[in-house]
Each structure stands twice: as structure tokens, then as C-alpha cells.
Amino acid sequence: MSTSALPAVRAAAQASRSLRRRLAAWLALAMGLGLVLGLMTGPAGLSLAALRADLQGETAALLIGQIRLPRTLGAALVGALLGLSGAIAQGLFRNPLADPYLLGSAAGAGLGAVLVLAAAALGGHAISLATVAWIERVGLVSAAFIGALAGVLLTLALARGAVHTLRLLLAGVVVGVLLGAVSDLITVASPDALRGKQAFMLGSTGFLGWNAIALMLAGLFLLLAVARRWARALDALTLGEDSAASLGLDLSRVRLVLVLLLSLGTALAVSQAGLVAFVGLVAPHLVRRRAPGPHGWLLLASAAMGAALLLWADVIARALIAPEELPVGVVTAVLGGGYLVWLLKQRSAS
């Protein structure tokens, strides 16, 4: 590089750092405001007066400390896990339209949930209603987590490992269709499981508690720490597989580790909140559009963007038709789909 080009390079690097600092500040503001609005949103909708009355009531500790606060924090953690998983998926497949559900995790989680719901419905005639409720909650979380991981493992087995990206994608599509069909067959045989399946597929933050928060927080820190260690590998993959291999990367090992990371993050989020659409797809895309940078930055920023997006979507879902609630997955699908349609129109116009 000639010395005359150095000032331009330094200016571009400084501008990029400035964009990243600005986005980080906006994300911190969005998350902070989202947390406050989440605490303010209740059966009366988004109301400061209602929050003041709730804080003065006898049930303030229960209402805020055991219902709204864990739900709000849980929504942020679910969004962060999906944003991180989406950033890993898009870096791994070098495709801005890749999302965390690409490798069969969504279909596997849905099948696991349906199996538990069908078992509870069939066993409800012989056991108490309290036992059925416990199976549906605790068993649902565990079954969705195991099902999501099982779906990805089946994809890896069908693709014969993570050697070929295209084979991995095709195997994910096949596994998703197959497990979805099995899930539909179970709901035909056990119609009582259909309503629970629909609620799970639409996503909800209403059942998040402190135990779920502790689990997701530990998982998020672990996944972030490991993912950042592989950020340089993701940077190398953006140059193409041949270039990455020439740098000494073991592509099969890199792909396998990244697939496991995005699968664990997705399974953890889905098992706690169901299938929340578009967050894992849109969050990394927004970060790259507003403040592009290396994957060390992109992974952290995508997690923060996912947290902010789901926080605000949860507030909208709870406040829009209060005292009723919309499924948060429907809100994210509408907002995410609308954003992508707007983006396509912009690119078509240009």
C-alpha cells in the first residue's frame, strides 16, 4: 500500500469505528427504554399511572418482581440468543437470508413439544390436572430443547457432517419438512395437542420466570465467549472457502463448531419462548446495514439488536389490544416481514 493511501484508510477506519460507537449507544438506549416500558405494560396497556398504582398496591412485589420483570428480562435474553445465532448462521453460510431455524431446529422443537402435549392429553384421564399442567410446562421446555438439538443432529447425519455447505442446507430443508409432517400427523391423532402446538409455534414470553432467566443468561455468556473465539474464522469465511482453506482453517471443524453453537443458542431460546420469527434474521442484517464491522463486533451487536427488537415487540404485543395479548411471534413476523419488503422495494427502486 502506498503512503498516499494511508490517510484515506485511516479516515475510513475512523468512520467505521464512529458508526459502531453510535450504534452501540442507540442499542443501549433502546434496550434501557424497552426494559422500562416492559415494566410499565400490564393489563391496562402501556400506562405510567397504572404502574404507579401497581407499585403502591399490596401485590407490587409479586406483580413487578415475579411477573413483569422476569418476563421483560427474559424477552431480552431470548432476543439476544436469536440475534447471536442468526449472526453465526449468516456468517457460516455467507448468506444474509440465513436464519437460526435453517437446520431443522424449529421443526425438531415443534415435534418435541407436540409429543409432550399429546402425552399429557392422553394421560389426562388417568392423572391429576396438576400433574398434566406440570408435564405441559416442564416437559415442554425440555422436549423442545432436546427436539431442536435432535433436528440439527439429524441434519448433520443426513449431510454426512459439515463438510459441504450446500448439502447441509438441503439436509436442513428435508429434515424440516419431514419432522413437520410427523408433528402434523400426531396432532391429527391427538387433536387436543393442536391448540398447544399453535401457541408454541406463535411464540410467547408469558411463561418466562427467574429459572429460565438464569439458564438463558448462563447460556448466552458461554455462547458469546466461545463464538468470539471463532470470530476470526467467520471473517476468513467471508473471503470464500478456498481463501479460508489457504489460511490454514480446517473448514469441516469450523463448520461443525459453528453449527453446534447456533444450534445450542436456538434450542435454548426456542425451548423457553417458542418459535419467535424473524428476530434471528433481521438483527444481524440491521447491524451490518447500519455499522458493518468484523465478526467480533457483529456477534455482540447482533445479540444486543435481537434483545432490543424482542423487547419492543413484546411491549407492542402486550399493549396493542390490552387487556388481551398478541403472540409475540406474530408481531415480530409482521415487523420483520414489513422491513424486508421495504428493503426489497428500496433496492428495486435503486
C-alpha positions as CSV (number, residue, x, y, z in Angstrom):
1,M,0.0,0.0,0.0
2,S,1.4,3.4,-1.0
3,T,1.9,6.1,1.7
4,S,-0.5,8.4,-0.1
5,A,-3.4,5.9,0.5
6,L,-2.8,5.7,4.3
7,P,-4.8,8.8,5.2
8,A,-7.8,7.5,3.3
9,V,-7.5,4.1,5.0
10,R,-7.2,5.8,8.5
11,A,-10.2,8.0,7.7
12,A,-12.3,5.0,6.6
13,A,-11.4,3.1,9.8
14,Q,-12.2,6.1,12.0
15,A,-15.6,6.5,10.3
16,S,-16.3,2.8,10.8
17,R,-15.4,3.0,14.5
18,S,-17.6,6.1,14.8
19,L,-20.6,4.2,13.3
20,R,-20.1,1.3,15.6
21,R,-19.9,3.6,18.7
22,R,-23.1,5.4,17.6
23,L,-25.0,2.1,17.0
24,A,-23.8,0.8,20.4
25,A,-25.2,3.9,22.1
26,W,-28.5,3.6,20.3
27,L,-28.8,0.0,21.2
28,A,-28.1,0.7,24.9
29,L,-30.8,3.4,24.8
30,A,-33.3,1.1,23.0
31,M,-32.7,-1.7,25.5
32,G,-32.9,0.6,28.5
33,L,-36.1,2.2,27.3
34,G,-37.5,-1.2,26.3
35,L,-36.9,-2.5,29.9
36,V,-38.7,0.5,31.4
37,L,-41.7,0.1,29.0
38,G,-41.8,-3.6,29.7
39,L,-42.3,-2.9,33.4
40,M,-44.9,-0.2,32.6
41,T,-47.0,-2.5,30.4
42,G,-49.8,-4.5,32.1
43,P,-53.4,-5.4,31.7
44,A,-54.3,-1.7,31.2
45,G,-51.7,-1.4,28.5
46,L,-48.8,0.9,28.5
47,S,-49.6,3.3,31.4
48,L,-47.3,5.1,33.8
49,A,-50.3,5.8,36.1
50,A,-51.2,2.1,36.2
51,L,-47.5,1.3,37.0
52,R,-47.6,3.9,39.9
53,A,-50.8,2.3,41.2
54,D,-49.3,-1.2,40.9
55,L,-46.2,-0.1,42.9
56,Q,-48.4,1.2,45.7
57,G,-50.5,-1.9,45.9
58,E,-50.1,-4.8,48.3
59,T,-49.1,-7.1,45.4
60,A,-46.4,-4.9,44.0
61,A,-43.6,-7.3,44.8
62,L,-45.4,-10.2,43.2
63,L,-46.6,-8.2,40.2
64,I,-43.3,-6.5,39.3
65,G,-40.7,-8.9,40.8
66,Q,-42.3,-12.2,39.8
67,I,-44.2,-11.4,36.6
68,R,-43.2,-8.3,34.7
69,L,-39.5,-8.1,35.5
70,P,-38.6,-11.7,34.7
71,R,-40.8,-11.6,31.6
72,T,-39.1,-8.4,30.3
73,L,-35.6,-9.6,31.1
74,G,-36.5,-13.0,29.6
75,A,-37.7,-11.4,26.3
76,A,-34.3,-9.5,26.1
77,L,-32.4,-12.8,26.6
78,V,-34.4,-14.7,24.1
79,G,-33.9,-12.0,21.5
80,A,-30.1,-11.9,22.3
81,L,-29.8,-15.6,21.8
82,L,-31.7,-15.5,18.5
83,G,-29.7,-12.5,17.3
84,L,-26.4,-14.2,18.1
85,S,-27.5,-17.5,16.5
86,G,-28.6,-15.6,13.4
87,A,-25.2,-13.8,13.1
88,I,-23.4,-17.1,13.3
89,A,-25.7,-18.7,10.7
90,Q,-25.3,-15.9,8.2
91,G,-21.6,-15.8,8.7
92,L,-21.3,-19.6,8.3
93,F,-23.4,-19.8,5.2
94,R,-22.3,-16.5,3.8
95,N,-26.0,-15.6,3.2
96,P,-27.8,-12.6,4.7
97,L,-31.1,-14.5,4.5
98,A,-29.9,-17.4,6.7
99,D,-31.7,-17.7,10.0
100,P,-31.2,-19.8,13.1
101,Y,-34.1,-22.2,12.2
102,L,-32.4,-23.2,8.9
103,L,-31.0,-26.6,10.0
104,G,-34.2,-28.3,11.3
105,S,-34.1,-26.9,14.9
106,A,-37.6,-25.3,14.6
107,A,-39.2,-28.5,13.3
108,G,-37.5,-30.6,15.9
109,A,-38.6,-28.3,18.7
110,G,-42.1,-28.3,17.4
111,L,-42.2,-32.1,17.3
112,G,-40.8,-32.4,20.8
113,A,-43.5,-30.0,22.1
114,V,-46.2,-31.9,20.3
115,L,-45.1,-35.2,21.7
116,V,-45.3,-33.9,25.3
117,L,-48.7,-32.2,24.7
118,A,-50.1,-35.4,23.1
119,A,-48.8,-37.5,26.0
120,A,-50.3,-35.1,28.5
121,A,-53.7,-35.1,26.7
122,L,-53.7,-38.9,26.6
123,G,-52.7,-39.3,30.2
124,G,-55.1,-36.6,31.5
125,H,-57.8,-39.3,32.0
126,A,-55.6,-41.2,34.5
127,I,-53.6,-38.5,36.3
128,S,-54.5,-35.2,38.1
129,L,-54.8,-31.9,36.3
130,A,-51.9,-30.5,38.3
131,T,-49.7,-33.3,37.0
132,V,-50.8,-32.6,33.5
133,A,-50.0,-28.9,33.9
134,W,-46.6,-29.8,35.3
135,I,-45.9,-32.1,32.3
136,E,-47.0,-29.5,29.8
137,R,-44.7,-26.8,31.3
138,V,-41.6,-28.5,32.5
139,G,-41.8,-31.3,29.9
140,L,-42.5,-28.8,27.1
141,V,-39.3,-26.9,27.8
142,S,-37.1,-30.0,28.0
143,A,-38.8,-31.6,25.0
144,A,-38.4,-28.5,22.8
145,F,-34.8,-28.2,23.7
146,I,-34.0,-31.8,23.0
147,G,-36.1,-31.8,19.9
148,A,-34.3,-28.7,18.5
149,L,-30.9,-30.4,19.0
150,A,-32.2,-33.7,17.6
151,G,-33.3,-31.9,14.5
152,V,-29.9,-30.4,13.9
153,L,-28.1,-33.7,14.7
154,L,-30.4,-35.5,12.1
155,T,-29.5,-32.8,9.6
156,L,-25.8,-33.4,10.3
157,A,-26.2,-37.1,9.9
158,L,-28.1,-36.7,6.7
159,A,-25.5,-34.3,5.3
160,R,-22.7,-36.6,6.5
161,G,-21.2,-34.0,8.7
162,A,-20.5,-30.3,8.0
163,V,-18.1,-30.8,5.0
164,H,-20.3,-29.3,2.3
165,T,-22.4,-26.2,3.0
166,L,-24.9,-26.8,0.2
167,R,-25.5,-30.4,1.3
168,L,-26.0,-29.1,4.9
169,L,-28.7,-26.6,3.7
170,L,-30.5,-29.2,1.6
171,A,-30.5,-31.7,4.5
172,G,-31.9,-29.0,6.8
173,V,-34.8,-28.4,4.4
174,V,-35.5,-32.1,4.2
175,V,-35.4,-32.6,7.9
176,G,-37.7,-29.6,8.5
177,V,-40.3,-30.9,6.1
178,L,-40.1,-34.5,7.5
179,L,-40.3,-33.5,11.2
180,G,-43.1,-31.0,10.4
181,A,-45.1,-33.8,8.7
182,V,-44.6,-36.1,11.7
183,S,-45.8,-33.3,14.0
184,D,-48.9,-32.8,11.9
185,L,-49.7,-36.5,12.0
186,I,-49.5,-36.5,15.8
187,T,-51.9,-33.6,16.0
188,V,-54.3,-35.4,13.7
189,A,-54.2,-38.4,16.0
190,S,-54.4,-36.2,19.2
191,P,-56.4,-33.0,18.4
192,D,-56.1,-31.8,22.0
193,A,-52.4,-31.2,21.3
194,L,-53.2,-28.9,18.3
195,R,-54.0,-25.8,20.4
196,G,-50.8,-26.1,22.5
197,K,-48.8,-26.6,19.3
198,Q,-50.3,-23.4,17.8
199,A,-49.4,-21.4,20.9
200,F,-45.8,-22.8,20.8
201,M,-45.4,-22.1,17.1
202,L,-46.5,-18.4,17.5
203,G,-44.1,-17.7,20.4
204,S,-44.8,-16.3,23.8
205,T,-42.8,-14.6,26.6
206,G,-45.7,-15.0,29.1
207,F,-44.2,-18.1,30.9
208,L,-40.7,-16.8,31.5
209,G,-39.5,-16.9,35.1
210,W,-36.3,-16.4,37.1
211,N,-35.2,-20.0,36.5
212,A,-35.4,-19.5,32.8
213,I,-33.6,-16.3,33.0
214,A,-30.7,-17.8,34.9
215,L,-30.4,-20.6,32.4
216,M,-30.5,-18.3,29.4
217,L,-28.1,-15.8,30.9
218,A,-25.5,-18.6,31.6
219,G,-26.0,-20.0,28.1
220,L,-25.7,-16.5,26.4
221,F,-22.4,-15.7,28.2
222,L,-21.0,-19.1,27.4
223,L,-22.0,-19.0,23.7
224,L,-20.8,-15.4,23.3
225,A,-17.4,-16.3,24.8
226,V,-17.0,-19.3,22.5
227,A,-18.4,-17.6,19.4
228,R,-16.0,-14.6,19.8
229,R,-13.1,-17.1,19.8
230,W,-14.2,-18.2,16.4
231,A,-14.9,-14.7,15.1
232,R,-11.7,-14.7,13.0
233,A,-12.8,-18.0,11.4
234,L,-16.1,-16.3,10.4
235,D,-14.1,-13.3,9.0
236,A,-12.0,-15.7,6.9
237,L,-15.1,-17.5,5.6
238,T,-16.3,-14.2,4.1
239,L,-13.4,-14.3,1.7
240,G,-14.6,-17.6,0.3
241,E,-13.9,-21.3,1.2
242,D,-10.8,-21.5,-0.9
243,S,-9.3,-18.4,0.6
244,A,-10.2,-19.6,4.1
245,A,-8.7,-23.0,3.5
246,S,-5.5,-21.3,2.2
247,L,-5.2,-19.5,5.5
248,G,-4.9,-22.9,7.3
249,L,-8.5,-23.3,8.5
250,D,-10.0,-26.8,8.9
251,L,-13.3,-26.0,7.3
252,S,-15.1,-29.1,8.4
253,R,-14.1,-28.5,12.1
254,V,-15.0,-24.8,11.8
255,R,-18.4,-25.5,10.3
256,L,-19.2,-28.2,12.9
257,V,-18.3,-25.9,15.8
258,L,-20.4,-23.1,14.4
259,V,-23.4,-25.3,13.7
260,L,-23.3,-26.6,17.3
261,L,-23.1,-23.0,18.6
262,L,-26.0,-21.7,16.6
263,S,-28.0,-24.9,17.4
264,L,-27.5,-24.5,21.2
265,G,-28.4,-20.9,21.1
266,T,-31.5,-21.5,19.0
267,A,-32.6,-24.5,21.1
268,L,-32.2,-22.6,24.3
269,A,-34.3,-19.6,23.0
270,V,-37.0,-21.8,21.4
271,S,-37.4,-24.1,24.4
272,Q,-38.2,-21.1,26.6
273,A,-40.3,-18.9,24.3
274,G,-41.4,-21.0,21.4
275,L,-40.8,-20.1,17.7
276,V,-40.2,-16.3,17.5
277,A,-40.0,-15.4,13.9
278,F,-37.6,-13.0,12.0
279,V,-35.5,-11.8,15.0
280,G,-32.6,-14.0,14.2
281,L,-32.8,-13.0,10.5
282,V,-33.3,-9.2,10.9
283,A,-31.0,-8.4,13.8
284,P,-27.7,-9.2,12.1
285,H,-28.9,-7.6,8.9
286,L,-29.7,-4.3,10.7
287,V,-26.2,-4.3,12.3
288,R,-24.4,-4.9,9.0
289,R,-26.5,-2.2,7.3
290,R,-26.0,0.4,10.0
291,A,-22.5,-0.3,11.3
292,P,-20.6,-3.0,9.5
293,G,-17.5,-4.5,11.0
294,P,-15.6,-7.7,11.8
295,H,-17.5,-10.6,13.3
296,G,-16.1,-9.9,16.7
297,W,-18.2,-6.8,16.7
298,L,-21.1,-8.3,14.7
299,L,-21.7,-11.1,17.1
300,L,-22.0,-8.8,20.1
301,A,-24.0,-6.2,18.3
302,S,-26.4,-8.7,16.8
303,A,-27.1,-10.1,20.2
304,A,-27.9,-6.6,21.5
305,M,-30.0,-5.8,18.5
306,G,-32.0,-9.0,18.9
307,A,-32.6,-8.1,22.6
308,A,-33.8,-4.6,21.7
309,L,-36.1,-5.9,18.9
310,L,-37.8,-8.5,21.0
311,L,-38.1,-6.2,24.0
312,W,-40.1,-3.7,21.9
313,A,-42.1,-6.4,20.1
314,D,-43.1,-7.8,23.5
315,V,-44.3,-4.4,24.6
316,I,-46.3,-4.0,21.4
317,A,-47.8,-7.5,21.8
318,R,-48.9,-6.7,25.4
319,A,-50.1,-3.2,24.9
320,L,-51.8,-3.1,21.4
321,I,-55.0,-4.8,22.3
322,A,-54.8,-4.8,26.2
323,P,-56.0,-6.5,28.3
324,E,-55.6,-9.2,25.7
325,E,-52.2,-10.1,24.2
326,L,-50.9,-10.8,20.8
327,P,-48.5,-13.7,20.3
328,V,-45.1,-12.0,20.2
329,G,-44.0,-14.2,17.2
330,V,-46.8,-12.7,15.2
331,V,-45.6,-9.2,16.0
332,T,-42.0,-10.0,15.1
333,A,-43.2,-11.6,11.8
334,V,-45.2,-8.6,10.8
335,L,-42.4,-6.1,11.7
336,G,-39.7,-8.2,10.2
337,G,-41.6,-9.1,7.1
338,G,-42.5,-5.4,6.6
339,Y,-38.9,-4.4,7.0
340,L,-37.8,-6.9,4.4
341,V,-40.5,-5.8,1.9
342,W,-39.4,-2.2,2.4
343,L,-35.8,-3.1,1.8
344,L,-36.6,-5.0,-1.4
345,K,-38.6,-2.0,-2.7
346,Q,-35.7,0.3,-1.9
347,R,-33.3,-1.9,-3.8
348,S,-35.6,-2.3,-6.7
349,A,-36.0,1.4,-6.9
350,S,-32.3,1.9,-6.9
